[in-house]
């Protein structure tokens, strides 16, 4: 299990391909900025275990199935909030408004899956192993190459995610399409 900063960094890395898919640079920035917070989504089990003692960390919420179901419920709501909040804004293109619900689903889903993958890199050091393909495959997947409290990995992943997205923001300049003339 990676630390919180590492999970957010992994979500930033996994959301970075949006820069090549989303038609507008500022909309891609909105997608990444709103989506990376959902890199902590599977850890909802830590909160729910306070009320439901049968819920364990790295259990059902750390599966592709649970992340998909949560994204199917939460994602369209996030898309709707972005559409309503950023309507008539340059930060949410017209194409994004038409597909806001799908964009919301994808941003929550990708960030949630990034969390599960990050936990596979470090479990089972101080937590149980992750069974991401449950109920289809009931074996754990753990690569165990990262220690939970390794600040170099966690902060390195976070900084990498930020630099990657900032770099893509500036690298993918908006096309000008029309020439401007100086008026005197």
TORTI-67357 format. One record per residue (C-alpha): residue number from 1; residue in three letters; chain; x, y, z. Coordinates in steps of 0.1 Angstrom, whole numbers, plus 5000, padded with zeros to 4 digits. Layout:
N
+-----+------+-------+------+------+------+
|  nr | rest | kette |    X |    Y |    Z |
+-----+------+-------+------+------+------+
| NUM |  ALA |     A |    X |    Y |    Z |
...
+-----+------+-------+------+------+------+
// end
This chain:
184
+-----+------+-------+------+------+------+
|  nr | rest | kette |    X |    Y |    Z |
+-----+------+-------+------+------+------+
|   1 |  UNK |     A | 5000 | 5000 | 5000 |
|   2 |  UNK |     A | 5014 | 5033 | 4989 |
|   3 |  UNK |     A | 5010 | 5064 | 5011 |
|   4 |  UNK |     A | 4984 | 5091 | 5003 |
|   5 |  UNK |     A | 5008 | 5112 | 4983 |
|   6 |  UNK |     A | 5019 | 5082 | 4963 |
|   7 |  UNK |     A | 4983 | 5074 | 4955 |
|   8 |  UNK |     A | 4976 | 5109 | 4943 |
|   9 |  UNK |     A | 5008 | 5108 | 4922 |
|  10 |  UNK |     A | 4998 | 5075 | 4906 |
|  11 |  UNK |     A | 4964 | 5090 | 4897 |
|  12 |  UNK |     A | 4981 | 5120 | 4881 |
|  13 |  UNK |     A | 5003 | 5097 | 4861 |
|  14 |  UNK |     A | 4974 | 5075 | 4850 |
|  15 |  UNK |     A | 4953 | 5105 | 4841 |
|  16 |  UNK |     A | 4980 | 5121 | 4819 |
|  17 |  UNK |     A | 4970 | 5104 | 4787 |
|  18 |  UNK |     A | 4939 | 5127 | 4788 |
|  19 |  UNK |     A | 4961 | 5154 | 4772 |
|  20 |  UNK |     A | 4962 | 5134 | 4740 |
|  21 |  UNK |     A | 4925 | 5125 | 4740 |
|  22 |  UNK |     A | 4906 | 5155 | 4751 |
|  23 |  UNK |     A | 4902 | 5182 | 4725 |
|  24 |  UNK |     A | 4911 | 5212 | 4745 |
|  25 |  UNK |     A | 4940 | 5219 | 4768 |
|  26 |  UNK |     A | 4921 | 5236 | 4796 |
|  27 |  UNK |     A | 4894 | 5209 | 4795 |
|  28 |  UNK |     A | 4922 | 5183 | 4799 |
|  29 |  UNK |     A | 4936 | 5203 | 4828 |
|  30 |  UNK |     A | 4901 | 5203 | 4844 |
|  31 |  UNK |     A | 4898 | 5166 | 4839 |
|  32 |  UNK |     A | 4932 | 5159 | 4856 |
|  33 |  UNK |     A | 4927 | 5184 | 4884 |
|  34 |  UNK |     A | 4892 | 5171 | 4893 |
|  35 |  UNK |     A | 4900 | 5135 | 4887 |
|  36 |  UNK |     A | 4932 | 5129 | 4906 |
|  37 |  UNK |     A | 4915 | 5133 | 4940 |
|  38 |  UNK |     A | 4896 | 5101 | 4932 |
|  39 |  UNK |     A | 4930 | 5083 | 4935 |
|  40 |  UNK |     A | 4920 | 5078 | 4971 |
|  41 |  UNK |     A | 4885 | 5063 | 4963 |
|  42 |  UNK |     A | 4892 | 5026 | 4972 |
|  43 |  UNK |     A | 4903 | 5037 | 5006 |
|  44 |  UNK |     A | 4867 | 5045 | 5014 |
|  45 |  UNK |     A | 4869 | 5011 | 5031 |
|  46 |  UNK |     A | 4889 | 5027 | 5059 |
|  47 |  UNK |     A | 4860 | 5050 | 5066 |
|  48 |  UNK |     A | 4833 | 5024 | 5062 |
|  49 |  UNK |     A | 4851 | 4999 | 5085 |
|  50 |  UNK |     A | 4843 | 5023 | 5114 |
|  51 |  UNK |     A | 4806 | 5016 | 5109 |
|  52 |  UNK |     A | 4807 | 4981 | 5094 |
|  53 |  UNK |     A | 4833 | 4959 | 5111 |
|  54 |  UNK |     A | 4831 | 4932 | 5083 |
|  55 |  UNK |     A | 4846 | 4956 | 5058 |
|  56 |  UNK |     A | 4884 | 4952 | 5057 |
|  57 |  UNK |     A | 4911 | 4973 | 5041 |
|  58 |  UNK |     A | 4923 | 4959 | 5008 |
|  59 |  UNK |     A | 4890 | 4940 | 5005 |
|  60 |  UNK |     A | 4861 | 4945 | 4981 |
|  61 |  UNK |     A | 4867 | 4982 | 4975 |
|  62 |  UNK |     A | 4902 | 4974 | 4962 |
|  63 |  UNK |     A | 4888 | 4955 | 4932 |
|  64 |  UNK |     A | 4882 | 4964 | 4895 |
|  65 |  UNK |     A | 4845 | 4955 | 4901 |
|  66 |  UNK |     A | 4840 | 4979 | 4930 |
|  67 |  UNK |     A | 4860 | 5008 | 4914 |
|  68 |  UNK |     A | 4838 | 5003 | 4882 |
|  69 |  UNK |     A | 4806 | 5004 | 4902 |
|  70 |  UNK |     A | 4817 | 5034 | 4923 |
|  71 |  UNK |     A | 4827 | 5052 | 4891 |
|  72 |  UNK |     A | 4794 | 5044 | 4875 |
|  73 |  UNK |     A | 4776 | 5061 | 4904 |
|  74 |  UNK |     A | 4800 | 5089 | 4914 |
|  75 |  UNK |     A | 4814 | 5097 | 4879 |
|  76 |  UNK |     A | 4783 | 5110 | 4862 |
|  77 |  UNK |     A | 4776 | 5131 | 4893 |
|  78 |  UNK |     A | 4811 | 5146 | 4890 |
|  79 |  UNK |     A | 4806 | 5152 | 4853 |
|  80 |  UNK |     A | 4773 | 5169 | 4861 |
|  81 |  UNK |     A | 4789 | 5191 | 4887 |
|  82 |  UNK |     A | 4816 | 5201 | 4863 |
|  83 |  UNK |     A | 4791 | 5208 | 4835 |
|  84 |  UNK |     A | 4770 | 5230 | 4858 |
|  85 |  UNK |     A | 4799 | 5247 | 4875 |
|  86 |  UNK |     A | 4819 | 5254 | 4844 |
|  87 |  UNK |     A | 4792 | 5260 | 4819 |
|  88 |  UNK |     A | 4801 | 5288 | 4795 |
|  89 |  UNK |     A | 4837 | 5286 | 4807 |
|  90 |  UNK |     A | 4869 | 5281 | 4788 |
|  91 |  UNK |     A | 4878 | 5253 | 4812 |
|  92 |  UNK |     A | 4851 | 5230 | 4800 |
|  93 |  UNK |     A | 4848 | 5228 | 4762 |
|  94 |  UNK |     A | 4815 | 5224 | 4744 |
|  95 |  UNK |     A | 4824 | 5188 | 4734 |
|  96 |  UNK |     A | 4832 | 5181 | 4771 |
|  97 |  UNK |     A | 4798 | 5194 | 4781 |
|  98 |  UNK |     A | 4781 | 5170 | 4757 |
|  99 |  UNK |     A | 4800 | 5141 | 4772 |
| 100 |  UNK |     A | 4803 | 5153 | 4808 |
| 101 |  UNK |     A | 4788 | 5122 | 4823 |
| 102 |  UNK |     A | 4812 | 5099 | 4804 |
| 103 |  UNK |     A | 4842 | 5121 | 4813 |
| 104 |  UNK |     A | 4832 | 5120 | 4849 |
| 105 |  UNK |     A | 4830 | 5082 | 4848 |
| 106 |  UNK |     A | 4864 | 5079 | 4831 |
| 107 |  UNK |     A | 4882 | 5103 | 4855 |
| 108 |  UNK |     A | 4869 | 5085 | 4886 |
| 109 |  UNK |     A | 4875 | 5050 | 4871 |
| 110 |  UNK |     A | 4910 | 5057 | 4860 |
| 111 |  UNK |     A | 4920 | 5073 | 4892 |
| 112 |  UNK |     A | 4905 | 5045 | 4913 |
| 113 |  UNK |     A | 4922 | 5018 | 4892 |
| 114 |  UNK |     A | 4955 | 5037 | 4897 |
| 115 |  UNK |     A | 4950 | 5034 | 4934 |
| 116 |  UNK |     A | 4945 | 4996 | 4932 |
| 117 |  UNK |     A | 4976 | 4993 | 4910 |
| 118 |  UNK |     A | 4997 | 5014 | 4934 |
| 119 |  UNK |     A | 4986 | 4991 | 4963 |
| 120 |  UNK |     A | 4997 | 4961 | 4942 |
| 121 |  UNK |     A | 5032 | 4975 | 4941 |
| 122 |  UNK |     A | 5036 | 4976 | 4978 |
| 123 |  UNK |     A | 5012 | 4951 | 4994 |
| 124 |  UNK |     A | 5015 | 4930 | 5016 |
| 125 |  UNK |     A | 5041 | 4949 | 5035 |
| 126 |  UNK |     A | 5019 | 4962 | 5064 |
| 127 |  UNK |     A | 4985 | 4954 | 5049 |
| 128 |  UNK |     A | 4968 | 4925 | 5033 |
| 129 |  UNK |     A | 4974 | 4917 | 4997 |
| 130 |  UNK |     A | 4951 | 4931 | 4970 |
| 131 |  UNK |     A | 4928 | 4908 | 4950 |
| 132 |  UNK |     A | 4919 | 4932 | 4921 |
| 133 |  UNK |     A | 4901 | 4907 | 4899 |
| 134 |  UNK |     A | 4878 | 4894 | 4926 |
| 135 |  UNK |     A | 4853 | 4877 | 4921 |
| 136 |  UNK |     A | 4866 | 4863 | 4888 |
| 137 |  UNK |     A | 4900 | 4854 | 4901 |
| 138 |  UNK |     A | 4904 | 4850 | 4939 |
| 139 |  UNK |     A | 4942 | 4853 | 4941 |
| 140 |  UNK |     A | 4961 | 4883 | 4953 |
| 141 |  UNK |     A | 4984 | 4903 | 4931 |
| 142 |  UNK |     A | 5013 | 4918 | 4949 |
| 143 |  UNK |     A | 5045 | 4929 | 4934 |
| 144 |  UNK |     A | 5059 | 4942 | 4967 |
| 145 |  UNK |     A | 5086 | 4964 | 4953 |
| 146 |  UNK |     A | 5078 | 4995 | 4974 |
| 147 |  UNK |     A | 5077 | 5000 | 5012 |
| 148 |  UNK |     A | 5047 | 5019 | 5024 |
| 149 |  UNK |     A | 5066 | 5047 | 5041 |
| 150 |  UNK |     A | 5092 | 5052 | 5014 |
| 151 |  UNK |     A | 5092 | 5090 | 5010 |
| 152 |  UNK |     A | 5114 | 5088 | 4979 |
| 153 |  UNK |     A | 5089 | 5067 | 4961 |
| 154 |  UNK |     A | 5057 | 5084 | 4973 |
| 155 |  UNK |     A | 5069 | 5120 | 4968 |
| 156 |  UNK |     A | 5088 | 5110 | 4937 |
| 157 |  UNK |     A | 5056 | 5096 | 4922 |
| 158 |  UNK |     A | 5037 | 5127 | 4932 |
| 159 |  UNK |     A | 5063 | 5151 | 4917 |
| 160 |  UNK |     A | 5065 | 5130 | 4886 |
| 161 |  UNK |     A | 5027 | 5132 | 4881 |
| 162 |  UNK |     A | 5027 | 5169 | 4886 |
| 163 |  UNK |     A | 5057 | 5175 | 4862 |
| 164 |  UNK |     A | 5042 | 5151 | 4836 |
| 165 |  UNK |     A | 5009 | 5170 | 4836 |
| 166 |  UNK |     A | 5024 | 5205 | 4837 |
| 167 |  UNK |     A | 5048 | 5195 | 4809 |
| 168 |  UNK |     A | 5020 | 5182 | 4787 |
| 169 |  UNK |     A | 5000 | 5213 | 4794 |
| 170 |  UNK |     A | 5028 | 5235 | 4781 |
| 171 |  UNK |     A | 5039 | 5211 | 4754 |
| 172 |  UNK |     A | 5005 | 5207 | 4738 |
| 173 |  UNK |     A | 5000 | 5244 | 4729 |
| 174 |  UNK |     A | 4966 | 5254 | 4716 |
| 175 |  UNK |     A | 4965 | 5257 | 4678 |
| 176 |  UNK |     A | 4960 | 5293 | 4668 |
| 177 |  UNK |     A | 4942 | 5286 | 4635 |
| 178 |  UNK |     A | 4939 | 5322 | 4625 |
| 179 |  UNK |     A | 4965 | 5349 | 4619 |
| 180 |  UNK |     A | 4962 | 5381 | 4638 |
| 181 |  UNK |     A | 4971 | 5414 | 4623 |
| 182 |  UNK |     A | 4982 | 5445 | 4642 |
| 183 |  UNK |     A | 4960 | 5475 | 4639 |
| 184 |  UNK |     A | 4973 | 5510 | 4643 |
+-----+------+-------+------+------+------+
// end
